[in-house]
Amino acid sequence: MSATRRVLAAVLIALAGAAGADEIKPGSAFLSPQMHQQQEDEARNPGWLWVEQGEELFSRREGAAPSCISCHADPKQSLRGAAARYPQVDTDSGKLINLEGRIEQCRVGRQKQPAFGYESQDLLGLTAYVASLSKGMPLSVSAEGVAKPFYEAGKSFYERRQGQLNLACTQCHDGLVGQKLRGDTISHGVGTGYPVYRLEWNGLGSLHRRLRACSLGVRATQFDYGSDDYLALELYLAVRAKGLALEAPGLRR
């Protein structure tokens, strides 16, 4: 039996005995007690190195361009809760935009500087810093009004079987929650801990990096960072997590 068939067989066997979806829990609920403590300890969670970098960038000026803090004075107050409301539909363009996209929008439109680029250390740092300002606050992302078509697209993505393994997100992240896959515990499909420091990456990464890893895992198309497909899925995951506390920067295996 090939490796692919063995993985598929294991998933199908587990699915047969799986209970229905439980109450949705954050990713940290599936960490060992030791890793959970490490995530919450700013001195032991490596993700806080990026937060510190982001805080420095937030106040830095490049030439005549205004710094982030020029517009967002007292960010610990003015941006408290901001990250818990993304993704959202941009009122000017009508496009769905996540936190990384909003930072890049400010970077290009207001600061007149070239975009950092997805997964760049600068964008990860700024995203981690802004997200950390909302740590502990409940996610409150809207799926109504102009956001509804994007939400429906994300839901469809989540439920659609894809790739050579013919698997949908819901089969693992609802049907197999709590079970083991390749030594890791399968969690609910939410993104409360992103950007996240993953031990397997030996660094910080975005939710879209994790989604691309899942796409690769089921032998499906990997969409670009910031693609419409992953943005819609990110919105759906955020709405599923409504009321759960934002944990960024998270820590995972």
Summary of the structure (lengths in Angstrom):
residues: 253
radius of gyration: 18.4
end to end distance: 28.6
largest distance: 62.9
contacts: 791
relative contact order: 0.19
helix: 47%
strand: 8%
